[in-house]
Amino acid sequence: MYDARMIHPRWRAVRDVIPNITTDDIKRYYGELYGETRLYDDDGDNIPDRWVFNDFGPWAVRYYEDTNHDGRLDGKEALSGEMIHTTPLDEAANAKGVRVTLGSSHGCIHVSPRGRDKMLAAGAFKRGTLLVIHSYEEQLPTGWRP
């Protein structure tokens, strides 16, 4: 019997996490995301060689409100359930060189894979980095350019 933990201790068999999933389900979703590109599918069996279906992309950033303004997660503060993340669709579009079109979010901050990588390279996700979230109604300062 196959045991994913024999390969890596943190890996689990897909059926252990999603009990009713079939091989055809995986092939169908991979096809929807990557088409005929064979990206992450070296043997061409339409089953990716690495997990590309994480709802939050390959990794996500959690943050918290620093209510006592001491720059540390402490006291009654807790990590938010919201995250900064990509999506499987955006990861696939980026990997294929197709324009990423960010969809609506369920409350998180969706970013493109390229945007995420730029922020990572700039140090934006280092522990202690200040994140300011503005309301949609707030106006940009005069002369501000991205």
C-alpha positions as a printed Julia matrix, in Angstrom:
146×3 Matrix{Float64}:
   0.0    0.0     0.0
   1.25   3.5    -0.88
   2.03   5.78    2.07
   2.86   9.41    1.17
   4.62   9.84    4.54
   7.34   7.48    3.32
   8.4   10.19    0.85
   8.07  13.23    3.09
   6.76  13.33    6.68
   4.41  16.28    6.02
   2.86  14.81    2.87
  -0.43  12.97    2.96
  -2.29  11.01    0.35
  -4.9   13.18   -1.41
  -7.66  10.73   -0.47
  -6.77  11.23    3.21
  -7.63  14.92    2.85
 -10.36  14.79    0.18
 -11.96  11.35    0.65
 -14.18  11.19   -2.47
 -11.71  12.62   -4.98
 -10.88  10.53   -8.02
  -7.9   10.46  -10.34
 -10.21  11.8   -13.06
 -11.11  14.76  -10.8
  -7.42  15.63  -10.42
  -6.77  15.26  -14.14
  -9.81  17.41  -14.98
  -8.81  20.24  -12.6
  -5.19  20.12  -13.77
  -6.46  20.36  -17.37
  -8.63  23.37  -16.5
  -5.64  25.15  -14.97
  -2.74  24.13  -17.22
  -4.32  22.73  -20.41
  -1.87  20.97  -22.69
   1.2   22.78  -21.33
   2.52  19.84  -19.29
   3.74  22.35  -16.71
   4.54  20.43  -13.51
   3.64  17.21  -15.34
   6.89  15.82  -16.76
   5.45  12.41  -17.61
   2.35  13.82  -19.37
  -0.21  11.82  -17.38
  -2.25  14.98  -16.53
  -1.43  14.54  -12.85
   0.9   17.3   -11.65
   4.22  16.21  -10.16
   3.7   18.69   -7.33
   0.57  19.94   -5.58
  -0.7   22.99   -7.5
  -4.25  23.11   -6.15
  -3.83  24.93   -2.83
  -6.66  27.48   -2.55
  -4.17  30.07   -1.25
  -1.39  29.51   -3.78
   1.92  27.91   -2.74
   2.07  30.01    0.45
   0.18  32.79    2.17
   0.97  35.6     4.6
  -1.06  36.04    7.78
  -1.14  39.31    9.66
  -2.65  40.81   12.82
  -3.82  44.13   14.2
  -1.21  45.5    16.61
  -3.7   47.02   19.06
  -1.07  48.02   21.63
   1.33  49.37   18.97
   4.42  47.55   20.28
   5.32  45.81   17.01
   4.78  42.33   18.47
   1.97  39.78   18.42
   1.13  39.65   22.1
  -1.55  40.27   24.69
  -5.03  39.76   23.32
  -3.86  40.13   19.7
  -4.31  37.18   17.35
  -3.43  36.38   13.77
  -6.21  37.35   11.42
  -8.11  34.67    9.53
  -7.52  36.83    6.47
  -4.34  36.4     4.45
  -2.37  37.87    1.57
  -2.31  35.17   -1.1
  -2.6   34.11   -4.72
  -4.98  31.49   -6.14
  -4.45  28.32   -8.2
  -5.97  30.04  -11.25
  -3.61  33.03  -10.94
  -0.59  30.76  -10.36
  -1.47  28.78  -13.5
  -1.99  31.92  -15.6
   1.35  33.32  -14.43
   3.16  30.03  -15.13
   1.68  29.96  -18.65
   2.64  33.59  -19.28
  -1.01  34.64  -19.52
  -2.26  37.89  -18.01
  -3.42  37.42  -14.42
  -6.88  38.83  -13.71
  -7.51  38.98   -9.99
 -10.96  37.76   -9.05
 -13.07  38.76   -6.1
 -12.0   37.66   -2.66
 -13.82  36.19    0.29
 -12.13  38.76    2.56
  -8.45  38.11    1.97
  -6.04  40.26   -0.01
  -5.53  38.61   -3.4
  -2.27  39.42   -5.15
  -0.78  38.24   -8.41
   2.13  35.8    -8.24
   4.42  38.49   -9.73
   3.19  41.05   -7.2
   3.75  38.59   -4.38
   7.28  37.86   -5.6
   8.08  41.58   -5.88
   6.83  42.23   -2.35
   8.83  39.26   -1.06
  12.01  40.51   -2.76
  11.43  43.98   -1.28
  11.16  42.52    2.23
   7.48  43.33    2.65
   6.72  40.0     4.35
   9.45  40.14    6.97
   8.24  39.81   10.54
   7.49  43.24   11.97
   6.76  44.95    8.65
   3.92  47.46    8.96
   0.89  46.78    6.76
  -1.58  49.62    6.34
  -4.96  48.81    4.81
  -6.95  51.75    3.48
 -10.7   51.84    2.87
 -12.03  51.91   -0.68
 -13.43  55.39   -0.03
 -10.04  56.88    0.93
  -8.55  59.14   -1.72
  -4.96  58.82   -2.95
  -2.71  61.76   -2.11
  -2.34  64.31   -4.89
   0.54  63.42   -7.19
   0.89  59.83   -5.88
   1.99  57.31   -8.5
   2.36  53.56   -8.11
